[in-house]
Amino acid sequence: MRFSLALAALLVTTITFAPASVSAAVPSVDKPVAVLRALDKVTARVEEIEVQIENPYKFGTIFITAHACRVTTPEETPESAAFLDISEFKQGQSEVSVFRGWMFASSPALSAMEHPVYDLWLIGCKGGETAAPATPSADSVVVMPDSAPVTVIPAPPAPPKTKKP
């Protein structure tokens, strides 16, 4: 009995379920400028910086390159996101990548840059009105079949109830 319960528990924990459908894409608008707040922890200098897309910006010993900055359309929940490459250059050393990925204005801790001297977080995006595709391209969507096999293991029977006098 103990073996069959352990086997059932093992099977339940190793089963993966495929989603029945793909989530909808949220429409967004590309902006040409990422607005960031930078903190130098040594000097306590705080600076709001504007980084043009594909134009590196130097803050202390780090170089910040924004590859994309997007905001949701007014009909959606407000959100700004920027794809950033951050590298550090120290004299006499080679370039060290410090951060590469998306930063979100509403959740700075979700994808934070870890650095002993600098903190950097996204404030928002600003600039022109270049519309990003509202629907993802066919090669960026993974469609899961609705008929993916799912194994269901029944729960063990409940112990019989006893009546108290």
Secondary structure, DSSP 8 states (H G I E B T S, - for coil): -HHHHHHHHHHHHH-----SS------EEE-SEEEEEEEETTTTEEEEEEEEBT--EEETTEEEEEEEEEEE-TTS---EEEEEEEEE--TTS--EEEEEEEEESS-TTTT----SSEEEEEEEEES--EE--SS--GGG-----TT------------------
